C-alpha cells in the first residue's frame, strides 16, 4: 500500500506549533506518512518538507489580493510534487 500523504498550511507561529504536534503524533501512529507544508520552524524541526515559509501567508483585507499569484504558484507546485 502506498504511504499516505498530507499537506498542511499554517498561517502563523501558533499554527506552526500545533501542526508540528499533530505531525509528531501522527508519525507515532503511522511512521511512513509523507508530510509537506507551508509552515515554519516547528514543522521543519519535525522533518516536514516545507514548500514555502508561512510568513508569506499573513495578509489581511485588500492586501490578501496581492497574494493570489503566490497562492496559485504554490498550488501548482504542490500538485506537481
C-alpha positions, 0 to 999 in steps of 0.5 A: 500500500502506498504511504499516505500523504498530507499537506498542511498550511499554517498561517502563523507561529501558533499554527506552526506549533500545533501542526508540528504536534499533530505531525509528531503524533501522527508519525507515532501512529503511522511512521511512513506518512509523507508530510509537506507544508507551508509552515515554519520552524516547528514543522521543519524541526519535525522533518516536514518538507516545507514548500514555502515559509508561512510568513508569506501567508499573513495578509489581511483585507485588500492586501490578501489580493496581492497574494493570489499569484503566490497562492496559485504558484504554490498550488501548482507546485504542490500538485506537481510534487 
